[in-house]
Amino acid sequence: MKELKLDLLPGNLYAARRKAEQQKEKEKKNREPQKNVVKIEGVSLKVDRIDGDKR
């Protein structure tokens, strides 16, 4: 019961509200489609410049 009283103090109420908002944002991000990270291996090191300038 003491924990409940501490949560209702004005400073803790603000912190609790902020924490709830952050939790909502986190859940929102988790619902969004996640981008896949792909590791690319074995790429040829030979690179031709687009403008054709050979150095």
PDB file of N, CA, C and O in Angstrom, chain B, residues numbered from 101:
ATOM      1  N   MET B 101       0.827  -1.204   0.000  1.00  0.00           N
ATOM      2  CA  MET B 101       0.000   0.000   0.000  1.00  0.00           C
ATOM      3  C   MET B 101       0.865   1.261   0.000  1.00  0.00           C
ATOM      4  O   MET B 101       0.478   2.278  -0.576  1.00  0.00           O
ATOM      5  N   LYS B 102       2.030   1.199   0.640  1.00  0.00           N
ATOM      6  CA  LYS B 102       2.917   2.363   0.650  1.00  0.00           C
ATOM      7  C   LYS B 102       3.377   2.711  -0.764  1.00  0.00           C
ATOM      8  O   LYS B 102       3.500   3.889  -1.098  1.00  0.00           O
ATOM      9  N   GLU B 103       3.633   1.697  -1.600  1.00  0.00           N
ATOM     10  CA  GLU B 103       4.074   1.954  -2.973  1.00  0.00           C
ATOM     11  C   GLU B 103       3.025   2.751  -3.734  1.00  0.00           C
ATOM     12  O   GLU B 103       3.364   3.648  -4.507  1.00  0.00           O
ATOM     13  N   LEU B 104       1.759   2.430  -3.520  1.00  0.00           N
ATOM     14  CA  LEU B 104       0.675   3.137  -4.201  1.00  0.00           C
ATOM     15  C   LEU B 104       0.661   4.603  -3.789  1.00  0.00           C
ATOM     16  O   LEU B 104       0.471   5.480  -4.631  1.00  0.00           O
ATOM     17  N   LYS B 105       0.860   4.875  -2.508  1.00  0.00           N
ATOM     18  CA  LYS B 105       0.878   6.263  -2.036  1.00  0.00           C
ATOM     19  C   LYS B 105       2.053   7.024  -2.636  1.00  0.00           C
ATOM     20  O   LYS B 105       1.907   8.188  -3.010  1.00  0.00           O
ATOM     21  N   LEU B 106       3.209   6.387  -2.731  1.00  0.00           N
ATOM     22  CA  LEU B 106       4.376   7.045  -3.310  1.00  0.00           C
ATOM     23  C   LEU B 106       4.147   7.385  -4.779  1.00  0.00           C
ATOM     24  O   LEU B 106       4.601   8.426  -5.254  1.00  0.00           O
ATOM     25  N   ASP B 107       3.450   6.519  -5.493  1.00  0.00           N
ATOM     26  CA  ASP B 107       3.197   6.758  -6.911  1.00  0.00           C
ATOM     27  C   ASP B 107       2.256   7.932  -7.137  1.00  0.00           C
ATOM     28  O   ASP B 107       2.226   8.491  -8.233  1.00  0.00           O
ATOM     29  N   LEU B 108       1.488   8.314  -6.125  1.00  0.00           N
ATOM     30  CA  LEU B 108       0.516   9.387  -6.301  1.00  0.00           C
ATOM     31  C   LEU B 108       1.073  10.764  -5.943  1.00  0.00           C
ATOM     32  O   LEU B 108       0.366  11.763  -6.078  1.00  0.00           O
ATOM     33  N   LEU B 109       2.317  10.836  -5.494  1.00  0.00           N
ATOM     34  CA  LEU B 109       2.916  12.137  -5.232  1.00  0.00           C
ATOM     35  C   LEU B 109       3.110  12.870  -6.562  1.00  0.00           C
ATOM     36  O   LEU B 109       3.370  12.225  -7.578  1.00  0.00           O
ATOM     37  N   PRO B 110       2.991  14.209  -6.579  1.00  0.00           N
ATOM     38  CA  PRO B 110       3.038  14.953  -7.843  1.00  0.00           C
ATOM     39  C   PRO B 110       4.266  14.658  -8.713  1.00  0.00           C
ATOM     40  O   PRO B 110       4.128  14.469  -9.921  1.00  0.00           O
ATOM     41  N   GLY B 111       5.452  14.617  -8.124  1.00  0.00           N
ATOM     42  CA  GLY B 111       6.656  14.337  -8.905  1.00  0.00           C
ATOM     43  C   GLY B 111       6.631  12.942  -9.490  1.00  0.00           C
ATOM     44  O   GLY B 111       6.996  12.738 -10.648  1.00  0.00           O
ATOM     45  N   ASN B 112       6.200  11.981  -8.691  1.00  0.00           N
ATOM     46  CA  ASN B 112       6.136  10.603  -9.162  1.00  0.00           C
ATOM     47  C   ASN B 112       5.016  10.422 -10.173  1.00  0.00           C
ATOM     48  O   ASN B 112       5.104   9.576 -11.063  1.00  0.00           O
ATOM     49  N   LEU B 113       3.958  11.221 -10.034  1.00  0.00           N
ATOM     50  CA  LEU B 113       2.858  11.148 -10.991  1.00  0.00           C
ATOM     51  C   LEU B 113       3.352  11.598 -12.361  1.00  0.00           C
ATOM     52  O   LEU B 113       3.025  10.991 -13.381  1.00  0.00           O
ATOM     53  N   TYR B 114       4.143  12.666 -12.372  1.00  0.00           N
ATOM     54  CA  TYR B 114       4.719  13.148 -13.634  1.00  0.00           C
ATOM     55  C   TYR B 114       5.625  12.078 -14.242  1.00  0.00           C
ATOM     56  O   TYR B 114       5.558  11.807 -15.441  1.00  0.00           O
ATOM     57  N   ALA B 115       6.467  11.475 -13.411  1.00  0.00           N
ATOM     58  CA  ALA B 115       7.385  10.442 -13.894  1.00  0.00           C
ATOM     59  C   ALA B 115       6.611   9.228 -14.404  1.00  0.00           C
ATOM     60  O   ALA B 115       6.979   8.631 -15.416  1.00  0.00           O
ATOM     61  N   ALA B 116       5.547   8.869 -13.706  1.00  0.00           N
ATOM     62  CA  ALA B 116       4.737   7.723 -14.120  1.00  0.00           C
ATOM     63  C   ALA B 116       4.051   8.009 -15.451  1.00  0.00           C
ATOM     64  O   ALA B 116       3.956   7.131 -16.308  1.00  0.00           O
ATOM     65  N   ARG B 117       3.575   9.233 -15.622  1.00  0.00           N
ATOM     66  CA  ARG B 117       2.913   9.608 -16.878  1.00  0.00           C
ATOM     67  C   ARG B 117       3.921   9.558 -18.028  1.00  0.00           C
ATOM     68  O   ARG B 117       3.618   9.061 -19.113  1.00  0.00           O
ATOM     69  N   ARG B 118       5.123  10.080 -17.771  1.00  0.00           N
ATOM     70  CA  ARG B 118       6.169  10.073 -18.793  1.00  0.00           C
ATOM     71  C   ARG B 118       6.572   8.639 -19.148  1.00  0.00           C
ATOM     72  O   ARG B 118       6.788   8.313 -20.315  1.00  0.00           O
ATOM     73  N   LYS B 119       6.667   7.803 -18.136  1.00  0.00           N
ATOM     74  CA  LYS B 119       7.028   6.403 -18.366  1.00  0.00           C
ATOM     75  C   LYS B 119       5.951   5.703 -19.191  1.00  0.00           C
ATOM     76  O   LYS B 119       6.262   4.896 -20.066  1.00  0.00           O
ATOM     77  N   ALA B 120       4.684   6.013 -18.911  1.00  0.00           N
ATOM     78  CA  ALA B 120       3.578   5.422 -19.664  1.00  0.00           C
ATOM     79  C   ALA B 120       3.622   5.872 -21.124  1.00  0.00           C
ATOM     80  O   ALA B 120       3.368   5.076 -22.028  1.00  0.00           O
ATOM     81  N   GLU B 121       3.945   7.149 -21.356  1.00  0.00           N
ATOM     82  CA  GLU B 121       4.050   7.651 -22.729  1.00  0.00           C
ATOM     83  C   GLU B 121       5.191   6.962 -23.472  1.00  0.00           C
ATOM     84  O   GLU B 121       5.052   6.607 -24.642  1.00  0.00           O
ATOM     85  N   GLN B 122       6.320   6.776 -22.788  1.00  0.00           N
ATOM     86  CA  GLN B 122       7.453   6.097 -23.417  1.00  0.00           C
ATOM     87  C   GLN B 122       7.103   4.644 -23.737  1.00  0.00           C
ATOM     88  O   GLN B 122       7.519   4.112 -24.766  1.00  0.00           O
ATOM     89  N   GLN B 123       6.335   4.005 -22.849  1.00  0.00           N
ATOM     90  CA  GLN B 123       5.918   2.623 -23.079  1.00  0.00           C
ATOM     91  C   GLN B 123       5.025   2.542 -24.311  1.00  0.00           C
ATOM     92  O   GLN B 123       5.145   1.616 -25.113  1.00  0.00           O
ATOM     93  N   LYS B 124       4.118   3.528 -24.461  1.00  0.00           N
ATOM     94  CA  LYS B 124       3.243   3.558 -25.638  1.00  0.00           C
ATOM     95  C   LYS B 124       4.060   3.720 -26.909  1.00  0.00           C
ATOM     96  O   LYS B 124       3.789   3.053 -27.908  1.00  0.00           O
ATOM     97  N   GLU B 125       5.068   4.608 -26.885  1.00  0.00           N
ATOM     98  CA  GLU B 125       5.926   4.818 -28.054  1.00  0.00           C
ATOM     99  C   GLU B 125       6.684   3.530 -28.398  1.00  0.00           C
ATOM    100  O   GLU B 125       6.835   3.177 -29.567  1.00  0.00           O
ATOM    101  N   LYS B 126       7.155   2.840 -27.359  1.00  0.00           N
ATOM    102  CA  LYS B 126       7.895   1.597 -27.579  1.00  0.00           C
ATOM    103  C   LYS B 126       6.990   0.549 -28.221  1.00  0.00           C
ATOM    104  O   LYS B 126       7.407  -0.147 -29.147  1.00  0.00           O
ATOM    105  N   GLU B 127       5.752   0.432 -27.732  1.00  0.00           N
ATOM    106  CA  GLU B 127       4.808  -0.522 -28.304  1.00  0.00           C
ATOM    107  C   GLU B 127       4.473  -0.146 -29.742  1.00  0.00           C
ATOM    108  O   GLU B 127       4.330  -1.016 -30.601  1.00  0.00           O
ATOM    109  N   LYS B 128       4.349   1.152 -29.999  1.00  0.00           N
ATOM    110  CA  LYS B 128       4.041   1.630 -31.349  1.00  0.00           C
ATOM    111  C   LYS B 128       5.164   1.251 -32.311  1.00  0.00           C
ATOM    112  O   LYS B 128       4.904   0.814 -33.431  1.00  0.00           O
ATOM    113  N   LYS B 129       6.418   1.421 -31.870  1.00  0.00           N
ATOM    114  CA  LYS B 129       7.561   1.059 -32.709  1.00  0.00           C
ATOM    115  C   LYS B 129       7.578  -0.439 -32.971  1.00  0.00           C
ATOM    116  O   LYS B 129       7.927  -0.874 -34.069  1.00  0.00           O
ATOM    117  N   ASN B 130       7.204  -1.232 -31.970  1.00  0.00           N
ATOM    118  CA  ASN B 130       7.212  -2.683 -32.133  1.00  0.00           C
ATOM    119  C   ASN B 130       6.140  -3.139 -33.109  1.00  0.00           C
ATOM    120  O   ASN B 130       6.295  -4.177 -33.754  1.00  0.00           O
ATOM    121  N   ARG B 131       5.058  -2.386 -33.229  1.00  0.00           N
ATOM    122  CA  ARG B 131       3.986  -2.745 -34.158  1.00  0.00           C
ATOM    123  C   ARG B 131       4.338  -2.388 -35.596  1.00  0.00           C
ATOM    124  O   ARG B 131       3.829  -3.011 -36.528  1.00  0.00           O
ATOM    125  N   GLU B 132       5.205  -1.392 -35.791  1.00  0.00           N
ATOM    126  CA  GLU B 132       5.594  -0.986 -37.138  1.00  0.00           C
ATOM    127  C   GLU B 132       6.418  -2.097 -37.782  1.00  0.00           C
ATOM    128  O   GLU B 132       7.161  -2.800 -37.098  1.00  0.00           O
ATOM    129  N   PRO B 133       6.286  -2.254 -39.096  1.00  0.00           N
ATOM    130  CA  PRO B 133       7.094  -3.291 -39.758  1.00  0.00           C
ATOM    131  C   PRO B 133       8.578  -3.002 -39.580  1.00  0.00           C
ATOM    132  O   PRO B 133       9.038  -1.880 -39.792  1.00  0.00           O
ATOM    133  N   GLN B 134       9.301  -4.012 -39.197  1.00  0.00           N
ATOM    134  CA  GLN B 134      10.724  -3.831 -38.946  1.00  0.00           C
ATOM    135  C   GLN B 134      11.509  -4.026 -40.229  1.00  0.00           C
ATOM    136  O   GLN B 134      11.164  -4.865 -41.061  1.00  0.00           O
ATOM    137  N   LYS B 135      12.562  -3.248 -40.381  1.00  0.00           N
ATOM    138  CA  LYS B 135      13.420  -3.362 -41.553  1.00  0.00           C
ATOM    139  C   LYS B 135      14.437  -4.468 -41.300  1.00  0.00           C
ATOM    140  O   LYS B 135      15.000  -4.586 -40.212  1.00  0.00           O
ATOM    141  N   ASN B 136      14.652  -5.263 -42.317  1.00  0.00           N
ATOM    142  CA  ASN B 136      15.627  -6.342 -42.193  1.00  0.00           C
ATOM    143  C   ASN B 136      17.024  -5.818 -42.479  1.00  0.00           C
ATOM    144  O   ASN B 136      17.223  -5.009 -43.386  1.00  0.00           O
ATOM    145  N   VAL B 137      17.975  -6.280 -41.709  1.00  0.00           N
ATOM    146  CA  VAL B 137      19.367  -5.915 -41.921  1.00  0.00           C
ATOM    147  C   VAL B 137      20.024  -7.076 -42.655  1.00  0.00           C
ATOM    148  O   VAL B 137      19.981  -8.220 -42.202  1.00  0.00           O
ATOM    149  N   VAL B 138      20.631  -6.763 -43.793  1.00  0.00           N
ATOM    150  CA  VAL B 138      21.243  -7.803 -44.613  1.00  0.00           C
ATOM    151  C   VAL B 138      22.746  -7.588 -44.656  1.00  0.00           C
ATOM    152  O   VAL B 138      23.216  -6.484 -44.935  1.00  0.00           O
ATOM    153  N   LYS B 139      23.490  -8.635 -44.383  1.00  0.00           N
ATOM    154  CA  LYS B 139      24.944  -8.558 -44.463  1.00  0.00           C
ATOM    155  C   LYS B 139      25.360  -8.998 -45.865  1.00  0.00           C
ATOM    156  O   LYS B 139      25.015 -10.092 -46.313  1.00  0.00           O
ATOM    157  N   ILE B 140      26.103  -8.132 -46.546  1.00  0.00           N
ATOM    158  CA  ILE B 140      26.526  -8.427 -47.912  1.00  0.00           C
ATOM    159  C   ILE B 140      27.989  -8.862 -47.878  1.00  0.00           C
ATOM    160  O   ILE B 140      28.851  -8.153 -47.360  1.00  0.00           O
ATOM    161  N   GLU B 141      28.247 -10.034 -48.438  1.00  0.00           N
ATOM    162  CA  GLU B 141      29.602 -10.573 -48.455  1.00  0.00           C
ATOM    163  C   GLU B 141      30.010 -10.888 -49.891  1.00  0.00           C
ATOM    164  O   GLU B 141      29.162 -11.119 -50.753  1.00  0.00           O
ATOM    165  N   GLY B 142      31.296 -10.895 -50.130  1.00  0.00           N
ATOM    166  CA  GLY B 142      31.809 -11.327 -51.424  1.00  0.00           C
ATOM    167  C   GLY B 142      31.593 -10.329 -52.542  1.00  0.00           C
ATOM    168  O   GLY B 142      31.384 -10.736 -53.684  1.00  0.00           O
ATOM    169  N   VAL B 143      31.634  -9.054 -52.259  1.00  0.00           N
ATOM    170  CA  VAL B 143      31.463  -8.034 -53.286  1.00  0.00           C
ATOM    171  C   VAL B 143      32.808  -7.797 -53.964  1.00  0.00           C
ATOM    172  O   VAL B 143      33.839  -7.693 -53.299  1.00  0.00           O
ATOM    173  N   SER B 144      32.790  -7.712 -55.290  1.00  0.00           N
ATOM    174  CA  SER B 144      34.018  -7.472 -56.048  1.00  0.00           C
ATOM    175  C   SER B 144      34.596  -6.115 -55.680  1.00  0.00           C
ATOM    176  O   SER B 144      33.860  -5.146 -55.493  1.00  0.00           O
ATOM    177  N   LEU B 145      35.915  -6.052 -55.577  1.00  0.00           N
ATOM    178  CA  LEU B 145      36.557  -4.803 -55.193  1.00  0.00           C
ATOM    179  C   LEU B 145      36.782  -3.875 -56.379  1.00  0.00           C
ATOM    180  O   LEU B 145      37.147  -2.715 -56.187  1.00  0.00           O
ATOM    181  N   LYS B 146      36.575  -4.357 -57.600  1.00  0.00           N
ATOM    182  CA  LYS B 146      36.779  -3.517 -58.779  1.00  0.00           C
ATOM    183  C   LYS B 146      35.589  -2.571 -58.915  1.00  0.00           C
ATOM    184  O   LYS B 146      34.439  -3.005 -58.993  1.00  0.00           O
ATOM    185  N   VAL B 147      35.885  -1.273 -58.943  1.00  0.00           N
ATOM    186  CA  VAL B 147      34.821  -0.271 -59.048  1.00  0.00           C
ATOM    187  C   VAL B 147      35.137   0.646 -60.215  1.00  0.00           C
ATOM    188  O   VAL B 147      36.229   1.210 -60.295  1.00  0.00           O
ATOM    189  N   ASP B 148      34.187   0.793 -61.113  1.00  0.00           N
ATOM    190  CA  ASP B 148      34.335   1.733 -62.223  1.00  0.00           C
ATOM    191  C   ASP B 148      33.628   3.020 -61.843  1.00  0.00           C
ATOM    192  O   ASP B 148      32.511   3.003 -61.328  1.00  0.00           O
ATOM    193  N   ARG B 149      34.297   4.136 -62.105  1.00  0.00           N
ATOM    194  CA  ARG B 149      33.664   5.425 -61.806  1.00  0.00           C
ATOM    195  C   ARG B 149      32.559   5.682 -62.818  1.00  0.00           C
ATOM    196  O   ARG B 149      32.684   5.333 -63.992  1.00  0.00           O
ATOM    197  N   ILE B 150      31.493   6.285 -62.361  1.00  0.00           N
ATOM    198  CA  ILE B 150      30.350   6.545 -63.227  1.00  0.00           C
ATOM    199  C   ILE B 150      30.711   7.523 -64.345  1.00  0.00           C
ATOM    200  O   ILE B 150      30.260   7.360 -65.479  1.00  0.00           O
ATOM    201  N   ASP B 151      31.516   8.530 -64.036  1.00  0.00           N
ATOM    202  CA  ASP B 151      31.858   9.528 -65.049  1.00  0.00           C
ATOM    203  C   ASP B 151      32.966   9.041 -65.991  1.00  0.00           C
ATOM    204  O   ASP B 151      33.334   9.754 -66.925  1.00  0.00           O
ATOM    205  N   GLY B 152      33.495   7.850 -65.761  1.00  0.00           N
ATOM    206  CA  GLY B 152      34.502   7.284 -66.649  1.00  0.00           C
ATOM    207  C   GLY B 152      35.899   7.823 -66.423  1.00  0.00           C
ATOM    208  O   GLY B 152      36.808   7.492 -67.185  1.00  0.00           O
ATOM    209  N   ASP B 153      36.102   8.634 -65.412  1.00  0.00           N
ATOM    210  CA  ASP B 153      37.417   9.214 -65.134  1.00  0.00           C
ATOM    211  C   ASP B 153      38.319   8.144 -64.530  1.00  0.00           C
ATOM    212  O   ASP B 153      38.028   7.618 -63.456  1.00  0.00           O
ATOM    213  N   LYS B 154      39.416   7.820 -65.217  1.00  0.00           N
ATOM    214  CA  LYS B 154      40.342   6.797 -64.713  1.00  0.00           C
ATOM    215  C   LYS B 154      41.504   7.481 -64.014  1.00  0.00           C
ATOM    216  O   LYS B 154      42.144   8.362 -64.588  1.00  0.00           O
ATOM    217  N   ARG B 155      41.775   7.088 -62.803  1.00  0.00           N
ATOM    218  CA  ARG B 155      42.875   7.698 -62.054  1.00  0.00           C
ATOM    219  C   ARG B 155      43.906   6.664 -61.718  1.00  0.00           C
ATOM    220  O   ARG B 155      44.914   6.981 -61.086  1.00  0.00           O
TER     221      ARG B 155
END
